[in-house]
Amino acid sequence: MNQPDPTDVIALPHITLDQVLWGLGVFVCGVILSYLIRFLLRKYLLWRGRSDSAAMVFSRVTQFCVALIALGAALAIIFPSVKPVDVLGGLGIVSIAAGIAFQTVLGNAFAGMAILARDRFRVGDQILIDGYAGQVAAMHLSSTAIRTFDGRMVLIPNALLHTEVVTVQTGYEEVRTSVMVDLDDRTDLARATQVAIQAMHDVPGVANHPEPQALLTSVGSGTVSLELRFWSGARQLETREAQHAVIESVLAAFDEHGVATGADVQVVDQRPATPTTTDGRPAT
């Protein structure tokens, strides 16, 4: 009995040395081109004012896509019998399987691209997200690293940054801070507010535009609450230092001009004392 020819059972594609060399040449040229495109695209994005993180991520993604196209072209040259439609169909099946298996990773990656494209905050900005406050240390495709104000590093998935409310402390150059002070309701309140405003003007860390304000907000038992509003630098240390200087300056000015604060108020009980017995119980 004659044995079947193996080539009749498995149809192997005919590959020549020229096809392999041409395919490798196309792939190598594609890889070199991808690096060149990555370099030029990064320079262009930086020139357009985009952040360094956005320029790095988008240039690398573009490089990967160009290299993938070069690989597909090289395979088409080496295996001419393989149709591009078959390759795209296979890639579609692989993409669906990868999307199901790595949906969390891909979700973070697409969220990271959206965040970098919007460019609402950058590395060096101070943000608050889900109870974590700190300075953005690095922005990657899948996560963002934050250095908290107490020196800890927190890695936040980009999907969380994309869906939750993010407070950008340094979104603007200046922020407003408020300090409450209790005044004696018998003091000259108009004079007290002028003294407080002048004292805030004298603090170097307080901005003159918008001007600081001193507003009476509520009335207590023998006291009146005075709210000190002032603008300072947006970074946390700048606001804390300005707050410290404002409290120190305003209290010193109050002491100099004789403005009584809540600590100076004494409540005197003028009701007649209740007679008591020798053991301390009320007398009947």
C-alpha positions as CSV (number, residue, x, y, z in Angstrom):
1,M,0.0,0.0,0.0
2,N,1.4,3.4,-1.0
3,Q,2.0,5.9,1.8
4,P,0.4,9.3,1.3
5,D,2.6,12.2,0.6
6,P,2.8,14.5,3.8
7,T,2.4,17.6,1.6
8,D,-1.0,16.2,0.5
9,V,-2.2,16.0,4.1
10,I,-0.9,19.4,5.4
11,A,-0.6,22.1,2.8
12,L,2.4,24.1,3.9
13,P,2.9,27.6,2.5
14,H,5.8,28.0,0.1
15,I,8.3,30.3,1.7
16,T,11.4,31.6,-0.1
17,L,14.5,33.2,1.2
18,D,13.7,36.4,-0.6
19,Q,10.3,36.6,1.1
20,V,11.9,36.2,4.5
21,L,14.6,38.8,3.8
22,W,12.0,41.3,2.4
23,G,9.7,40.6,5.4
24,L,12.5,41.2,7.9
25,G,13.6,44.3,6.1
26,V,10.1,45.7,6.2
27,F,9.7,44.9,9.9
28,V,13.1,46.5,10.8
29,C,12.3,49.6,8.8
30,G,8.9,49.7,10.5
31,V,10.5,49.5,13.9
32,I,13.0,52.3,13.1
33,L,10.1,54.4,11.7
34,S,8.1,53.8,14.9
35,Y,11.0,55.2,17.0
36,L,11.3,58.2,14.7
37,I,7.5,58.9,14.9
38,R,7.6,58.5,18.7
39,F,10.4,61.0,19.0
40,L,8.8,63.6,16.6
41,L,5.3,63.2,18.1
42,R,6.7,63.7,21.6
43,K,8.5,66.9,20.5
44,Y,5.4,68.1,18.8
45,L,3.1,67.5,21.8
46,L,5.5,69.3,24.1
47,W,5.7,72.1,21.6
48,R,1.9,72.4,21.7
49,G,2.0,72.7,25.5
50,R,0.9,69.3,26.5
51,S,2.2,67.7,29.7
52,D,5.3,65.5,29.6
53,S,3.2,62.5,30.8
54,A,0.7,62.9,28.0
55,A,3.5,63.3,25.4
56,M,5.3,60.2,26.7
57,V,2.1,58.0,26.8
58,F,0.7,59.0,23.4
59,S,4.0,58.8,21.6
60,R,4.6,55.3,23.0
61,V,1.1,54.1,22.0
62,T,1.7,55.5,18.5
63,Q,5.0,53.7,18.3
64,F,3.4,50.4,19.3
65,C,0.7,50.8,16.6
66,V,3.2,51.6,13.9
67,A,5.4,48.6,15.0
68,L,2.3,46.4,14.9
69,I,1.4,47.5,11.4
70,A,5.0,46.8,10.3
71,L,4.8,43.3,11.8
72,G,1.5,42.6,9.9
73,A,3.1,43.8,6.7
74,A,6.1,41.6,7.3
75,L,4.0,38.6,7.9
76,A,2.0,39.3,4.7
77,I,5.2,39.4,2.7
78,I,6.6,36.2,4.2
79,F,3.3,34.3,4.0
80,P,1.6,35.7,0.9
81,S,-1.1,33.0,1.0
82,V,-2.4,34.4,4.3
83,K,-5.1,37.0,3.4
84,P,-5.3,40.3,5.3
85,V,-8.9,39.6,6.0
86,D,-7.9,36.4,7.8
87,V,-5.3,38.3,9.9
88,L,-7.9,41.0,10.8
89,G,-10.4,38.3,11.8
90,G,-7.8,36.6,14.0
91,L,-6.9,39.9,15.6
92,G,-10.6,40.6,16.2
93,I,-11.0,37.3,18.0
94,V,-7.9,37.8,20.1
95,S,-9.0,41.4,20.9
96,I,-12.4,40.2,22.2
97,A,-10.7,37.5,24.3
98,A,-8.2,39.9,25.7
99,G,-10.9,42.5,26.4
100,I,-12.8,39.9,28.5
101,A,-9.8,38.7,30.3
102,F,-8.2,42.1,31.0
103,Q,-11.2,44.3,31.1
104,T,-10.0,46.0,34.3
105,V,-6.5,46.7,32.9
106,L,-7.9,47.9,29.6
107,G,-10.5,50.1,31.4
108,N,-7.7,51.8,33.4
109,A,-5.7,52.2,30.2
110,F,-8.5,53.9,28.3
111,A,-9.3,56.0,31.3
112,G,-5.7,57.0,31.5
113,M,-5.7,58.1,27.9
114,A,-8.8,60.1,28.5
115,I,-7.3,61.8,31.5
116,L,-4.1,62.7,29.7
117,A,-6.1,63.9,26.7
118,R,-8.2,66.3,28.8
119,D,-5.1,67.6,30.6
120,R,-6.9,68.8,33.7
121,F,-4.0,68.3,36.0
122,R,-0.4,67.3,35.6
123,V,2.6,66.0,37.5
124,G,3.3,68.4,40.3
125,D,-0.3,69.5,40.9
126,Q,-1.9,68.9,44.2
127,I,-5.2,67.0,44.1
128,L,-7.8,65.4,46.4
129,I,-9.5,62.1,45.3
130,D,-11.4,59.6,47.4
131,G,-10.0,61.0,50.7
132,Y,-6.4,61.0,49.4
133,A,-4.7,64.4,49.2
134,G,-1.2,65.0,47.9
135,Q,1.0,65.9,45.0
136,V,0.9,64.0,41.7
137,A,4.2,62.2,41.4
138,A,3.7,60.3,38.1
139,M,1.0,59.6,35.6
140,H,1.0,56.3,33.8
141,L,-1.3,54.6,31.3
142,S,-3.1,52.5,34.0
143,S,-2.5,54.3,37.3
144,T,-1.5,57.7,38.8
145,A,0.9,57.9,41.7
146,I,0.3,60.5,44.4
147,R,2.7,61.5,47.2
148,T,0.5,62.4,50.2
149,F,1.4,65.3,52.4
150,D,2.6,63.0,55.1
151,G,5.1,61.4,52.7
152,R,3.3,58.2,51.5
153,M,2.9,57.1,48.0
154,V,-0.7,56.1,46.8
155,L,-1.3,54.4,43.5
156,I,-4.8,55.3,42.2
157,P,-6.3,53.4,39.3
158,N,-7.1,55.7,36.4
159,A,-10.6,54.4,36.2
160,L,-11.3,55.8,39.7
161,L,-9.8,59.2,38.7
162,H,-12.0,59.2,35.6
163,T,-15.3,58.4,37.4
164,E,-14.9,60.1,40.9
165,V,-14.8,63.8,41.7
166,V,-11.3,65.1,41.8
167,T,-10.4,68.4,43.5
168,V,-7.4,70.1,41.9
169,Q,-5.9,72.2,44.7
170,T,-3.5,73.9,42.3
171,G,-6.0,74.3,39.4
172,Y,-5.8,78.0,39.9
173,E,-3.0,80.2,41.1
174,E,-4.7,81.4,44.2
175,V,-7.3,80.0,46.7
176,R,-9.4,81.5,49.4
177,T,-9.0,80.6,53.1
178,S,-11.3,81.5,56.0
179,V,-10.5,81.9,59.7
180,M,-13.2,82.5,62.4
181,V,-12.6,84.8,65.3
182,D,-15.1,85.5,68.2
183,L,-15.4,89.2,69.3
184,D,-16.9,90.7,72.4
185,D,-20.3,92.0,71.3
186,R,-19.7,95.2,73.3
187,T,-16.6,96.2,71.2
188,D,-16.7,98.6,68.3
189,L,-17.4,96.0,65.5
190,A,-16.8,98.4,62.6
191,R,-13.4,99.4,64.0
192,A,-12.6,95.7,64.7
193,T,-13.3,94.8,61.0
194,Q,-11.1,97.6,59.8
195,V,-8.3,96.6,62.1
196,A,-8.5,93.0,60.9
197,I,-8.5,93.9,57.2
198,Q,-5.4,96.2,57.7
199,A,-3.7,93.4,59.6
200,M,-4.3,91.0,56.8
201,H,-3.0,93.5,54.2
202,D,0.3,93.6,56.1
203,V,0.8,89.8,55.8
204,P,3.3,89.1,52.9
205,G,1.6,85.8,51.9
206,V,-1.9,87.4,51.5
207,A,-2.9,88.6,48.0
208,N,-4.1,92.2,47.6
209,H,-6.4,91.2,44.7
210,P,-9.0,90.1,45.6
211,E,-8.7,92.1,48.7
212,P,-9.0,90.4,52.1
213,Q,-12.4,90.7,53.9
214,A,-13.7,90.7,57.5
215,L,-17.4,89.8,57.7
216,L,-19.6,89.4,60.7
217,T,-21.4,86.1,60.4
218,S,-23.3,85.2,63.6
219,V,-24.1,86.3,67.1
220,G,-23.4,84.1,70.1
221,S,-23.8,84.4,73.9
222,G,-21.9,87.6,74.4
223,T,-19.8,87.2,71.3
224,V,-20.0,88.0,67.6
225,S,-18.3,85.7,65.0
226,L,-16.0,87.5,62.6
227,E,-14.9,85.6,59.4
228,L,-11.6,86.5,58.0
229,R,-11.3,85.8,54.3
230,F,-8.1,86.1,52.3
231,W,-6.5,84.7,49.2
232,S,-3.1,83.2,49.0
233,G,-1.0,80.7,47.0
234,A,-2.8,77.5,46.0
235,R,-0.3,75.0,47.3
236,Q,-1.1,73.6,50.7
237,L,2.0,74.8,52.4
238,E,1.4,78.4,51.1
239,T,-2.2,78.4,52.5
240,R,-1.1,77.0,55.8
241,E,1.7,79.5,56.2
242,A,-0.6,82.4,55.2
243,Q,-3.3,81.2,57.6
244,H,-0.7,81.1,60.4
245,A,0.5,84.6,59.6
246,V,-3.0,86.0,59.4
247,I,-4.0,84.6,62.8
248,E,-0.8,85.9,64.4
249,S,-1.1,89.4,62.7
250,V,-4.8,89.9,63.4
251,L,-4.6,88.9,67.1
252,A,-1.6,91.2,67.6
253,A,-3.5,94.0,65.9
254,F,-6.5,93.4,68.2
255,D,-4.3,93.5,71.2
256,E,-2.6,96.7,70.1
257,H,-5.9,98.5,69.4
258,G,-7.8,97.1,72.4
259,V,-10.2,94.9,70.5
260,A,-11.7,92.3,72.9
261,T,-11.9,88.8,71.5
262,G,-14.0,85.9,72.7
263,A,-11.3,84.8,75.1
264,D,-11.7,88.1,76.9
265,V,-15.5,87.7,77.4
266,Q,-16.6,86.9,80.9
267,V,-20.2,85.8,81.6
268,V,-21.4,86.9,85.0
269,D,-24.3,85.1,86.6
270,Q,-26.4,87.8,88.3
271,R,-29.1,85.5,89.6
272,P,-29.5,85.3,93.4
273,A,-27.6,82.5,95.0
274,T,-29.8,79.5,96.2
275,P,-29.5,79.0,99.9
276,T,-28.0,75.6,100.8
277,T,-27.6,73.5,103.9
278,T,-24.4,72.4,105.5
279,D,-24.2,69.3,103.4
280,G,-24.6,71.3,100.1
281,R,-28.2,70.5,99.4
282,P,-30.7,73.3,98.5
283,A,-32.4,74.6,101.6
284,T,-36.2,74.2,101.7
